[in-house]
Amino acid sequence: MTQFDMLFYAVFTRYKPKYKQKANTIAVTYVSVLQCLLVLLLGVFFAGFSRQMHMNTMSQENAWGVFVAISVFIFFKNWMLYTGKKRMMIQAKMNKRKAPEYSLWLLWVLPIAVLGLAYVLFQAT
């Protein structure tokens, strides 16, 4: 199991008692947004790196288009992955062993921190 599977299960179990029907949607959206923000962070880093090296690889408009295409792919992939048998397999594996407990505060600060880091890198370039 990947770290994203563990984060999905942590968010899912946190919201399952309160939002029975929407817990899966919240968890899939959380993991997808986190993955998209990590792609954004990598893109901003490599854009700054290529600008420092004086390389002209692609325009800013094309880079944003690629980011949007990758984000749509990530949302579709996670929707397909976590709404079927994979979610049930994750639940079965996590029920057999001790699942790590993440605080809800930490789970929501993580995407905000990645977004803040991407913003700082974007301003530096």
C-alpha positions as CSV (number, residue, x, y, z in Angstrom):
1,M,0.0,0.0,0.0
2,T,1.2,3.5,-0.8
3,Q,1.2,6.5,1.4
4,F,-1.7,7.9,-0.6
5,D,-3.7,4.8,0.2
6,M,-3.0,5.3,3.9
7,L,-4.0,9.0,3.7
8,F,-7.2,8.0,1.8
9,Y,-8.1,5.5,4.5
10,A,-7.3,8.0,7.3
11,V,-9.6,10.6,5.8
12,F,-12.2,8.1,5.0
13,T,-12.4,6.7,8.5
14,R,-12.4,10.3,10.0
15,Y,-15.4,11.3,8.0
16,K,-17.3,8.0,7.8
17,P,-19.2,8.4,11.2
18,K,-20.4,11.9,10.5
19,Y,-20.9,11.8,6.7
20,K,-21.8,8.2,5.8
21,Q,-22.6,8.7,2.1
22,K,-20.1,11.4,1.3
23,A,-17.0,10.0,3.2
24,N,-15.7,8.3,0.1
25,T,-16.1,11.4,-2.1
26,I,-14.3,13.5,0.5
27,A,-11.4,11.1,0.8
28,V,-11.0,10.8,-3.0
29,T,-11.1,14.6,-3.4
30,Y,-8.6,15.0,-0.6
31,V,-6.1,12.5,-2.2
32,S,-6.6,14.0,-5.7
33,V,-6.1,17.5,-4.5
34,L,-3.0,16.5,-2.6
35,Q,-1.5,14.7,-5.6
36,C,-2.4,17.7,-7.9
37,L,-0.6,20.1,-5.5
38,L,2.4,17.9,-5.5
39,V,2.5,17.9,-9.3
40,L,2.2,21.7,-9.1
41,L,5.1,21.9,-6.7
42,L,7.2,19.8,-9.0
43,G,6.2,21.8,-12.0
44,V,7.1,25.1,-10.3
45,F,10.4,23.7,-9.2
46,F,11.4,22.5,-12.6
47,A,10.2,25.7,-14.2
48,G,12.4,27.7,-11.9
49,F,15.3,25.3,-12.5
50,S,15.0,25.6,-16.2
51,R,14.7,29.4,-16.1
52,Q,17.9,29.5,-14.0
53,M,19.6,27.3,-16.5
54,H,18.4,29.5,-19.3
55,M,16.5,26.7,-21.0
56,N,13.4,27.4,-23.0
57,T,11.4,24.2,-23.0
58,M,7.8,25.3,-23.1
59,S,5.7,28.4,-22.7
60,Q,3.9,29.2,-19.5
61,E,0.5,28.7,-21.2
62,N,1.5,25.2,-22.4
63,A,2.8,24.4,-18.9
64,W,-0.6,25.3,-17.4
65,G,-2.4,23.3,-20.1
66,V,-0.2,20.2,-19.2
67,F,-0.9,20.8,-15.5
68,V,-4.7,20.9,-16.1
69,A,-4.5,17.7,-18.2
70,I,-2.5,15.9,-15.6
71,S,-4.9,17.1,-12.9
72,V,-7.9,15.8,-14.8
73,F,-6.1,12.5,-15.2
74,I,-5.3,12.3,-11.5
75,F,-9.0,13.0,-10.5
76,F,-10.2,10.3,-13.0
77,K,-7.6,7.8,-11.9
78,N,-8.4,8.2,-8.2
79,W,-12.1,8.1,-8.9
80,M,-11.7,4.8,-10.7
81,L,-9.2,3.5,-8.1
82,Y,-10.9,4.3,-4.8
83,T,-14.6,3.6,-5.6
84,G,-14.4,-0.1,-6.3
85,K,-12.6,-3.2,-5.1
86,K,-9.5,-1.3,-4.2
87,R,-11.2,0.6,-1.4
88,M,-12.5,-2.6,0.0
89,M,-9.1,-4.2,-0.2
90,I,-7.6,-1.2,1.6
91,Q,-10.2,-1.5,4.4
92,A,-9.5,-5.2,4.8
93,K,-5.8,-4.7,5.0
94,M,-6.1,-1.8,7.4
95,N,-8.5,-3.7,9.6
96,K,-6.0,-6.6,10.0
97,R,-3.2,-4.4,11.2
98,K,-2.9,-1.3,13.2
99,A,-3.8,1.7,11.0
100,P,-1.8,4.9,11.6
101,E,-3.8,7.6,13.2
102,Y,-3.4,11.0,11.7
103,S,-4.9,14.0,13.3
104,L,-7.5,15.8,11.2
105,W,-5.6,19.1,11.7
106,L,-2.4,17.5,10.2
107,L,-4.4,16.0,7.3
108,W,-5.7,19.4,6.3
109,V,-2.5,21.4,6.9
110,L,-0.5,19.1,4.6
111,P,-2.1,20.4,1.3
112,I,-2.1,24.0,2.5
113,A,1.7,23.6,3.3
114,V,2.4,22.2,-0.2
115,L,0.4,25.0,-1.8
116,G,2.3,27.5,0.3
117,L,5.6,26.0,-0.7
118,A,4.6,26.1,-4.4
119,Y,3.6,29.7,-4.0
120,V,7.0,30.6,-2.4
121,L,8.8,28.8,-5.2
122,F,6.7,30.5,-7.8
123,Q,7.5,33.9,-6.4
124,A,11.2,33.1,-6.3
125,T,11.3,32.3,-10.1
